[in-house]
Every structure is written in C-alpha cells, then in structure tokens.
Amino acid sequence: MFAPIVVLLRDRMGKAKFNQIRGKAIALHAQTITNFCNRIGIDSKERQNLIRLAKDNGKRLGFLA
C-alpha cells in the first residue's frame, strides 16, 4: 500500500540517509510502545509481541519496502 511512496522517498533521499531516518523512527515507535506498556502494566514478553506485531503490520502495509 505505502511501498511506492517509501521507495520514492528512499530513492530521493539516498539509501544511507533514508535508513538513518527509518532507524530513528523505528526506535521512537518501539519506545512509544514500551512507555505505553509500562504505563498500563504490560509485561516485557507481551511488549515484545506488540513490537513484533507493529513490525509485521509495517511490512504488510509497505512501510518496510
């Protein structure tokens, strides 16, 4: 779904810069999930499952193209 946009951005920015920004975005998203889990009392195993689910959804939507 979003793969064409992601590929276009990667081509325009350059692969190295794109991967740097992508890495920061992924880390920020994982930290947001961690903060949410800590706030409502979800254990670390379930938190890891949520992070894996977010990664799988990103692949399916084309964000990780």
Summary of the structure (lengths in Angstrom):
residues: 65
radius of gyration: 13.8
end to end distance: 10.1
largest distance: 41.6
contacts: 146
relative contact order: 0.17
helix: 85%
strand: 0%
